[in-house]
Amino acid sequence: MPASKYNWILVLFGLATIANLLAESIQSQELVYVSKPLLMLTLAAYFWLSTPSSKFRNWILIGVIFAMFGDIFLMFAGRHGASDSPLFLYGLGSFLMTHLFYVIAFLGYKREKKGRLQIQPLWVIPFIIYFILFWTNMGVHIPSELMIPVVVYSSIIVLMALAGVHFSNKIPTNAAYFILIGILLFVFSDTCIAINKFTPIQIPKVGIVIMLTYILGQLAIVIGATKVAQLEA
């Protein structure tokens, strides 16, 4: 089933993206309510229709759906998730499930080729450095009641990134590039949320930065995953 047959869904995704970025720019909560749930909904629909059924396809699809729930919970928690709202933890938990399902998809993908970390284990070092720098600079600012959830979440997102790197050597190069770029953008978006929420640093136009990198990251992951899932056909 050619993915191009469903490019019209990506057009809807693009329109939802433009609407959401406009909402962030003019700080229109009403437009956020309309546009944000459509982002991952349209992306999930595109991925589901464009790919044959397989375990890999199903794990990625479930991950995208959990991201949609994460978007909705954070949307109702306030701008980028007020940390004193229980909906912030529900959103955090939903995105944690997204990362976990991506980990399952990446590590569960069976091919004869070795994973990248088996042949190039030094790839682990940048992610260890990121984790250390994150907690060196962020730990003192995070409220005690959120310390455990944030520790768990940051650990899982690093695990997801490492799983994606490992996975990238088992798939075609063009798909691997999309997956890796998507992962890095996703990690960058989550890092911006943490910086803006828990530190005195305020990133200019933070809403646009967070949403643009998150949206592009998820899009890249889905495009790469579509290329991989179609190999199962």
ROTOR-754272 format. One record per residue: x, y negated, z negated of N, C-alpha, C, CB in turn. Coordinates in steps of 0.2 Angstrom, whole numbers, padded with zeros to 4 digits, always signed. Glycine has a CB too. Example, Ala and Ser with C-alpha at 12.3 -4.5 7.8 and 13.67 -1.06 7.14 Angstrom:
+0066+0028-0039+0062+0022-0039+0066+0016-0039+0057+0022-0045+0064+0011-0035+0068+0005-0036+0064+0000-0039+0070+0003-0029
END
This chain:
+0004+0006+0000+0000+0000+0000+0004-0006+0000-0005+0000-0006+0005-0010+0006+0009-0016+0006+0007-0021+0001+0009-0019+0013+0012-0024-0002+0010-0029-0007+0008-0035-0004+0017-0031-0011+0010-0036+0002+0008-0042+0006+0000-0043+0007+0011-0043+0013-0003-0037+0007-0010-0037+0007-0014-0041+0002-0013-0030+0007-0010-0042-0004-0013-0045-0010-0010-0051-0012-0013-0040-0016-0006-0054-0007-0003-0061-0008-0008-0066-0010+0001-0063-0002-0014-0065-0008-0019-0070-0010-0020-0071-0017-0026-0069-0006-0019-0065-0021-0019-0066-0028-0013-0070-0031-0019-0059-0031-0007-0070-0027-0002-0074-0029-0003-0081-0028+0005-0072-0026-0007-0083-0023-0010-0089-0022-0014-0092-0028-0014-0090-0015-0018-0088-0030-0022-0089-0036-0017-0090-0042-0027-0084-0038-0012-0086-0043-0007-0087-0048-0004-0093-0047-0002-0081-0048-0002-0095-0041+0001-0102-0040-0003-0108-0042+0003-0102-0033-0009-0107-0041-0014-0113-0042-0015-0113-0050-0021-0112-0039-0015-0107-0053-0016-0107-0061-0009-0110-0064-0017-0100-0063-0004-0109-0060+0003-0111-0063+0003-0119-0062+0009-0108-0059+0001-0122-0056+0001-0129-0055-0004-0132-0061-0001-0131-0048-0010-0129-0061-0015-0132-0066-0012-0132-0073-0021-0128-0066-0008-0127-0075-0006-0126-0082+0000-0131-0083-0003-0119-0083+0004-0132-0078+0010-0137-0079+0007-0144-0079+0015-0136-0073+0002-0145-0075-0001-0152-0075-0004-0153-0082-0007-0152-0070-0007-0148-0085-0010-0148-0092-0005-0150-0097-0014-0142-0094+0001-0147-0096+0006-0148-0101+0009-0155-0100+0012-0143-0100+0009-0157-0094+0011-0164-0092+0007-0170-0095+0012-0165-0085+0000-0169-0094-0004-0174-0097-0007-0172-0103-0010-0175-0091-0005-0166-0106-0007-0164-0113-0015-0164-0113-0005-0169-0118-0017-0160-0108-0025-0159-0108-0026-0152-0111-0027-0159-0101-0029-0151-0117-0030-0145-0120-0035-0141-0116-0032-0146-0127-0040-0145-0113-0046-0142-0109-0043-0138-0103-0051-0147-0107-0038-0142-0100-0036-0138-0094-0031-0132-0096-0032-0144-0090-0028-0133-0101-0024-0127-0104-0029-0121-0105-0021-0129-0111-0035-0122-0108-0040-0117-0109-0042-0114-0103-0046-0120-0113-0042-0117-0097-0045-0115-0091-0039-0111-0087-0047-0120-0086-0033-0114-0088-0028-0111-0083-0023-0106-0087-0023-0117-0081-0022-0106-0093-0017-0102-0096-0019-0094-0096-0016-0104-0103-0026-0093-0098-0027-0086-0097-0027-0083-0090-0034-0085-0100-0027-0087-0085-0027-0085-0078-0020-0083-0076-0030-0090-0074-0015-0085-0079-0008-0084-0077-0007-0076-0077-0003-0087-0082-0007-0073-0082-0005-0066-0083-0011-0062-0080-0003-0064-0090-0017-0064-0080-0022-0060-0078-0022-0059-0070-0029-0064-0079-0020-0065-0066-0019-0064-0059-0013-0060-0058-0019-0071-0056-0007-0061-0062-0001-0057-0060-0002-0050-0062+0005-0060-0065-0006-0048-0067-0007-0041-0068-0012-0038-0062-0011-0040-0075-0016-0042-0060-0021-0040-0055-0017-0038-0048-0026-0045-0053-0012-0043-0047-0008-0042-0041-0003-0036-0042-0003-0048-0040+0000-0035-0047+0004-0029-0049+0000-0023-0048+0008-0030-0055-0006-0022-0051-0010-0016-0051-0012-0014-0044-0016-0018-0056-0014-0019-0040-0017-0018-0034-0011-0016-0029-0021-0023-0031-0005-0019-0030+0000-0018-0025+0005-0012-0026+0005-0024-0026+0003-0008-0031+0008-0003-0033+0004+0004-0034+0012-0004-0039+0007+0010-0032+0004+0016-0034+0005+0018-0041+0007+0022-0030+0000+0022-0044+0000+0024-0051+0007+0028-0052-0006+0028-0052+0010+0026-0058+0016+0030-0060+0017+0027-0068+0022+0028-0056+0021+0031-0071+0022+0029-0078+0025+0022-0078+0026+0034-0082+0030+0021-0074+0034+0015-0074+0029+0009-0073+0039+0015-0068+0024+0010-0068+0019+0005-0066+0015+0003-0072+0015+0007-0060+0013+0009-0075+0008+0008-0080+0011+0004-0086+0005+0014-0083+0017+0006-0088+0020+0002-0094+0021-0005-0093+0027+0006-0096+0024-0007-0086+0024-0014-0085+0018-0017-0085+0028-0015-0078+0013-0014-0082+0006-0017-0082+0003-0019-0089+0001-0013-0078+0004-0014-0093+0002-0015-0100+0006-0021-0103+0003-0008-0104+0012-0021-0102+0016-0027-0105+0014-0033-0102+0023-0026-0103+0012-0034-0096+0009-0040-0093+0002-0042-0097+0008-0040-0086-0002-0037-0098-0008-0038-0101-0007-0040-0108-0012-0032-0101-0003-0037-0112-0001-0040-0119+0001-0047-0118+0004-0035-0122+0005-0049-0113+0007-0056-0113+0001-0061-0112+0012-0057-0107-0004-0058-0108-0010-0062-0107-0013-0064-0114-0015-0059-0102-0013-0058-0118-0016-0059-0125-0012-0064-0129-0017-0052-0128-0005-0063-0128-0001-0068-0132-0002-0075-0130+0006-0066-0130-0003-0076-0123-0004-0083-0121-0011-0086-0124-0005-0083-0113-0016-0081-0125-0022-0084-0127-0022-0085-0135-0028-0078-0126-0018-0081-0139-0018-0082-0146-0014-0088-0147-0014-0076-0149-0008-0089-0144-0004-0095-0145-0008-0102-0142+0002-0095-0141-0012-0101-0137-0016-0106-0135-0021-0109-0140-0020-0104-0128-0024-0104-0144-0029-0106-0149-0026-0108-0155-0034-0100-0150-0019-0106-0156-0015-0108-0162-0013-0115-0162-0009-0103-0163-0014-0118-0156-0011-0125-0155-0006-0125-0150-0009-0128-0162-0003-0131-0149+0003-0132-0144+0009-0128-0146+0005-0139-0144+0010-0122-0142+0015-0118-0143+0015-0114-0149+0022-0122-0142+0009-0114-0152+0009-0109-0158+0011-0113-0165+0012-0103-0157+0006-0115-0168+0007-0118-0175+0009-0112-0179+0001-0122-0178+0015-0113-0183+0017-0107-0187+0013-0106-0193+0025-0108-0189+0009-0111-0195+0005-0110-0201-0002-0106-0199+0003-0116-0204-0003-0105-0193-0009-0102-0190-0008-0094-0190-0011-0104-0184-0013-0090-0192-0012-0083-0191-0012-0081-0184-0018-0079-0195-0015-0085-0180-0015-0083-0172-0008-0084-0170-0019-0088-0169-0003-0088-0173+0004-0088-0171+0007-0081-0171+0008-0093-0175+0006-0077-0177+0008-0071-0178+0005-0066-0173+0007-0069-0185-0001-0067-0172-0005-0062-0167-0001-0063-0160-0012-0064-0167+0000-0069-0158+0003-0071-0152+0010-0068-0152+0004-0078-0151+0014-0069-0157+0021-0066-0158+0020-0058-0157+0024-0068-0165+0016-0055-0161+0015-0048-0160+0013-0046-0153+0009-0046-0165+0009-0049-0150+0007-0048-0143+0013-0048-0138+0002-0052-0140+0017-0053-0139+0023-0054-0135+0028-0048-0137+0026-0061-0135+0029-0047-0143+0033-0041-0145+0031-0035-0142+0033-0040-0153+0024-0033-0141+0022-0027-0138+0024-0028-0130+0014-0027-0138+0024-0034-0127+0026-0035-0120+0033-0032-0119+0025-0042-0118+0037-0035-0124+0044-0033-0123+0045-0025-0124+0048-0037-0128+0042-0023-0129+0042-0015-0130+0040-0011-0124+0038-0013-0137+0035-0013-0121+0032-0009-0115+0037-0010-0109+0025-0012-0113+0040-0016-0109+0045-0017-0104+0051-0012-0105+0048-0024-0103+0053-0012-0112+0059-0007-0114+0057+0000-0112+0060-0008-0121+0051+0002-0113+0049+0009-0112+0049+0010-0104+0042+0010-0114+0047+0005-0100+0047+0006-0093+0054+0006-0090+0043+0000-0090+0059+0002-0093+0065+0002-0090+0069+0008-0092+0069-0005-0093+0069+0010-0099+0073+0016-0101+0070+0022-0099+0073+0015-0109+0063+0022-0098+0060+0028-0096+0060+0030-0088+0053+0028-0098+0063+0025-0084+0064+0026-0077+0069+0031-0076+0065+0019-0074+0067+0037-0073+0072+0042-0071+0075+0042-0064+0069+0049-0073+0081+0041-0064+0085+0042-0058+0092+0045-0059+0086+0035-0054+0095+0048-0054+0101+0052-0055+0107+0047-0057+0103+0056-0049+0106+0041-0054+0111+0036-0055+0112+0034-0063+0110+0029-0051+0118+0033-0065+0119+0031-0072+0116+0023-0073+0126+0031-0074+0114+0022-0079+0113+0015-0081+0119+0011-0081+0109+0015-0087+0118+0004-0081+0124+0000-0080+0128+0000-0087+0121-0007-0079+0124+0000-0092+0128+0000-0099+0132+0006-0100+0123-0001-0105+0131+0012-0096+0135+0018-0096+0141+0017-0093+0131+0024-0093+0141+0013-0087+0147+0012-0083+0151+0005-0085+0146+0013-0076+0147+0001-0087+0150-0006-0089+0147-0008-0096+0148-0011-0083+0149-0005-0101+0147-0007-0108+0148-0014-0110+0150-0002-0113+0153-0017-0107+0154-0024-0109+0149-0029-0108+0161-0027-0105+0144-0027-0104+0138-0031-0103+0134-0032-0110+0133-0027-0098+0135-0028-0115+0132-0029-0121+0134-0035-0125+0133-0023-0126+0141-0037-0124+0144-0042-0127+0140-0049-0127+0151-0043-0125+0138-0052-0121+0135-0058-0121+0128-0058-0125+0133-0060-0113+0125-0053-0125+0119-0052-0129+0120-0052-0136+0114-0046-0126+0125-0049-0138+0127-0049-0145+0129-0056-0147+0133-0044-0147+0133-0059-0143+0135-0066-0144+0128-0071-0145+0139-0069-0139+0124-0070-0140+0117-0074-0141+0114-0073-0147+0113-0072-0135+0113-0066-0149+0110-0065-0155+0113-0068-0162+0109-0057-0156+0120-0068-0162+0123-0071-0167+0123-0078-0167+0131-0069-0167+0123-0081-0162+0122-0089-0161+0115-0091-0163+0124-0091-0154+0110-0087-0161+0103-0088-0162+0102-0089-0170+0099-0083-0159+0105-0083-0173+0104-0083-0181+0108-0088-0185+0104-0076-0183+0114-0089-0182+0119-0094-0185+0116-0101-0185+0125-0094-0182+0112-0103-0180+0109-0109-0179+0102-0110-0181+0110-0112-0172+0098-0104-0181+0091-0104-0182+0089-0102-0189+0088-0100-0177+0093-0097-0192+0091-0094-0198+0089-0099-0204+0096-0090-0200+0093-0104-0205+0092-0109-0210+0085-0113-0210+0098-0113-0211+0083-0113-0204+0077-0117-0202+0070-0113-0203+0077-0120-0196+0071-0106-0202+0065-0102-0202+0061-0101-0208+0066-0096-0198+0055-0103-0209+0052-0102-0216+0052-0095-0218+0044-0104-0215+0053-0094-0224+0054-0087-0227+0048-0082-0225+0054-0087-0235+0042-0085-0225+0037-0080-0223+0037-0078-0216+0030-0084-0225+0041-0081-0212+0041-0079-0205+0048-0076-0203+0040-0085-0200+0052-0075-0208+0059-0073-0207+0059-0066-0204+0063-0073-0213+0055-0061-0207+0055-0054-0205+0052-0054-0198+0051-0050-0210+0046-0057-0196+0043-0057-0190+0048-0059-0184+0037-0060-0189+0051-0065-0186+0056-0068-0181+0062-0063-0180+0058-0075-0183+0065-0060-0185+0070-0056-0185+0068-0050-0180+0072-0053-0192+0062-0047-0182+0060-0041-0177+0059-0043-0170+0054-0038-0180+0056-0049-0169+0055-0051-0162+0061-0053-0159+0050-0058-0162+0066-0056-0162+0072-0058-0158+0076-0052-0157+0076-0063-0162+0076-0047-0161+0079-0041-0160+0076-0037-0154+0079-0036-0166+0070-0037-0154+0066-0033-0148+0068-0037-0141+0059-0033-0150+0068-0043-0141+0069-0047-0135+0076-0045-0132+0067-0054-0135+0081-0045-0137+0088-0043-0135+0088-0036-0133+0093-0044-0141+0084-0032-0136+0084-0025-0134+0081-0024-0127+0080-0020-0139+0076-0028-0126+0072-0028-0119+0077-0031-0114+0066-0033-0119+0081-0036-0115+0086-0038-0110+0091-0033-0109+0089-0045-0113+0094-0030-0114+0099-0024-0113+0096-0019-0109+0101-0022-0120+0090-0017-0110+0086-0011-0107+0086-0013-0099+0079-0010-0110+0084-0020-0098+0084-0022-0091+0090-0022-0088+0081-0029-0091+0096-0024-0091+0102-0023-0088+0104-0016-0087+0108-0026-0093+0103-0012-0091+0104-0005-0090+0100-0002-0084+0102-0001-0097+0094-0004-0084+0090-0001-0079+0092-0004-0072+0083-0004-0080+0095-0010-0071+0097-0013-0065+0101-0009-0061+0100-0020-0066+0105-0005-0063+0110-0001-0059+0106+0005-0056+0115+0002-0063+0100+0007-0058+0096+0013-0055+0092+0011-0050+0092+0016-0061+0091+0004-0048+0086+0002-0043+0089-0002-0038+0081-0002-0047+0086-0003-0032+0089-0007-0027+0091-0014-0029+0084-0008-0021+0096-0016-0026+0099-0023-0028+0094-0029-0028+0105-0024-0024+0090-0029-0023+0086-0035-0022+0081-0034-0028+0082-0035-0016+0078-0028-0030+0074-0028-0036+0077-0029-0042+0071-0021-0036+0084-0027-0043+0088-0028-0049+0089-0036-0050+0094-0025-0048+0090-0040-0045+0091-0047-0045+0085-0050-0048+0093-0050-0039+0079-0048-0046+0073-0051-0048+0072-0049-0056+0067-0049-0044+0073-0043-0057+0072-0041-0064+0076-0045-0069+0073-0033-0065+0083-0045-0067+0088-0049-0072+0086-0056-0072+0095-0047-0069+0085-0059-0067+0083-0066-0067+0077-0068-0071+0082-0069-0060+0072-0063-0070+0066-0064-0074+0067-0063-0082+0061-0059-0072+0071-0058-0084+0073-0057-0091+0076-0063-0094+0077-0051-0091+0081-0066-0090+0085-0072-0093+0080-0078-0093+0091-0073-0088+0076-0079-0089+0071-0084-0089+0066-0083-0095+0067-0085-0083+0064-0077-0096+0060-0075-0102+0063-0077-0108+0057-0068-0101+0069-0074-0109+0073-0076-0115+0074-0083-0116+0080-0072-0115+0076-0087-0111+0077-0094-0112+0071-0097-0114+0079-0097-0105+0065-0095-0111+0058-0098-0113+0057-0097-0121+0053-0096-0109+0058-0091-0123+0057-0090-0130+0062-0093-0135+0057-0082-0131+0068-0094-0132+0073-0098-0136+0071-0105-0137+0080-0097-0133+0068-0108-0131+0066-0115-0132+0060-0116-0137+0064-0117-0125+0056-0111-0137+0050-0111-0142+0053-0111-0149+0045-0105-0141+0058-0107-0150+0061-0106-0157+0064-0113-0159+0066-0100-0157+0068-0115-0154+0072-0122-0156+0067-0127-0157+0076-0124-0150+0062-0128-0153+0057-0133-0154+0053-0132-0160+0053-0134-0148+0051-0126-0162+0047-0125-0168+0051-0125-0174+0044-0118-0167+0057-0123-0175+0060-0121-0181+0066-0126-0182+0062-0114-0181+0068-0130-0178+0074-0134-0179+0072-0142-0178+0080-0133-0174+0076-0146-0180+0075-0154-0179+0076-0156-0172+0079-0158-0183+0079-0151-0168+0080-0153-0160+0073-0153-0157+0085-0148-0157+0072-0158-0153+0066-0158-0149+0068-0159-0142+0061-0164-0151+0066-0153-0138+0068-0153-0131+0063-0158-0127+0068-0146-0128+0066-0162-0123+0062-0166-0119+0057-0162-0114+0066-0171-0114+0051-0164-0114+0046-0161-0109+0046-0153-0111+0047-0162-0102+0046-0152-0117+0047-0145-0120+0041-0140-0117+0047-0144-0127+0035-0143-0117+0029-0139-0114+0030-0136-0107+0023-0142-0115+0033-0141-0103+0034-0139-0096+0040-0134-0096+0035-0146-0092+0045-0136-0099+0051-0131-0099+0049-0124-0101+0056-0134-0104+0045-0124-0107+0044-0117-0109+0039-0113-0104+0040-0118-0116+0034-0117-0102+0029-0113-0097+0032-0112-0091+0023-0117-0097+0036-0116-0088+0039-0115-0081+0044-0109-0081+0043-0122-0079+0048-0109-0086+0053-0103-0087+0049-0097-0088+0058-0105-0092+0044-0097-0093+0041-0091-0094+0037-0088-0088+0035-0093-0100+0033-0093-0084+0030-0091-0079+0034-0088-0073+0025-0097-0076+0040-0092-0072+0044-0089-0067+0047-0083-0069+0050-0095-0065+0049-0082-0075+0052-0076-0078+0047-0070-0077+0054-0077-0085+0041-0071-0079+0036-0065-0078+0035-0064-0071+0030-0067-0081+0035-0069-0066+0034-0068-0059+0040-0064-0056+0033-0074-0056+0046-0066-0058+0052-0062-0056+0052-0055-0058+0058-0066-0058+0050-0054-0064+0050-0047-0067+0045-0043-0063+0048-0047-0074+0039-0046-0062+0033-0042-0058+0035-0041-0051+0027-0046-0059+0038-0046-0048+0040-0044-0041+0046-0039-0040+0043-0051-0038+0051-0039-0045+0056-0034-0045+0052-0027-0047+0061-0035-0050+0048-0027-0052+0044-0021-0054+0040-0018-0048+0040-0022-0060+0037-0023-0044+0033-0020-0038+0037-0017-0033+0030-0026-0035+0043-0019-0032+0048-0016-0027+0050-0009-0030+0054-0020-0026+0051-0009-0036+0053-0002-0039+0047+0003-0039+0055-0003-0047+0041+0000-0041+0035+0005-0042+0033+0007-0035+0029+0001-0045+0035+0004-0029+0033+0006-0023+0037+0011-0020+0033+0000-0018+0043+0012-0024+0047+0018-0022+0044+0025-0024+0054+0017-0025+0039+0024-0028+0036+0030-0031+0031+0033-0026+0033+0029-0037+0029+0028-0021+0024+0030-0016+0026+0036-0011+0022+0024-0012
END
